[in-house]
């Protein structure tokens, strides 16, 4: 089985440590733990990884968040990966900070990256791992918050949350989405 794992974010140092780039951050951690390196390729930075009987194509689209579907479509076709083996890793403002939620399909929830992927693929039937970035406080400027850097409290908790997200990616590819959702979506 071959999987495309696409972490959404934006290139550029001004976005590097922002909440909106958690998809990139998780894939960077996955690559580092697996001792693999991303290389610039068409439509993004890509890393190929083989673990046991599974092949992974890790993708950080360079098309910017709002045009992520272009890169994903290209790499699905180039790598001959079936759409049911696509997992998109994305931030989610509606979830509390650090909560991880794996889904088989669903709406874009107002996320422009997911909206574009759905538009390009023509359906919402692709897996997504949502990483909660929501705040308990009422947000007055959503754009500044999403594109803002993590608070000191969040930074302290990030490594453990990212490690769990990487575990979910491996579980998804080896035990399937249903079992992985049962294992991880019920955790507090």
C-alpha positions, 0 to 999 in steps of 0.5 A: 500500500502507498499513502500520500500524507499531505501536511498543509501550511505556507512556505516562508519564515513569517509562517514557520512557527504559526498555528496555521502551519501545524501540518508542516510541523507534524510532517517535519517531526515525522520525517525527523523521527524517520531519518528522512529529508524533504527535497524541493520538487514540483508543487512542494517539498517531498519525502519518500519513506518506506516502513515495513510493507508501506510506502509513504509520500510526504508532501508539504505543498508550496502552492500556499494553503488556499491552493493545496489541491493542485499539489495534492492532485499532482502527487496523487497522479504522479505517485499513482496513489489512490485517493482513498490513501490520501491523508491531509494533516491540517489545523482546526480552529473549531477544536481545542488546542492539541485535540486530534481528530481523524475523519474519513471524510467531511466538510471543509469546516471553513478551512480554505485548504480543505475547501480547495482540495475538495474542489479539485478532487470533486468530493469530500471523501478523503481522510483528514487529521485535524489538529486543534488550534482553538482558543478558549477565549473569544477570538476577535481577529481570527486571521491574526490568531491563526497566523500567530505563533504559539503561546508559551503554554502551547509550545510546552505541550506541542512536542507530545501532541505532535508525537501523537499525531505522528503515531496516528499517521502510522496507525492510519496506514497500518491498522486502517482508519476505522481502528485508528479513529477508535484508538485516538479519537476517544482520547481526551 
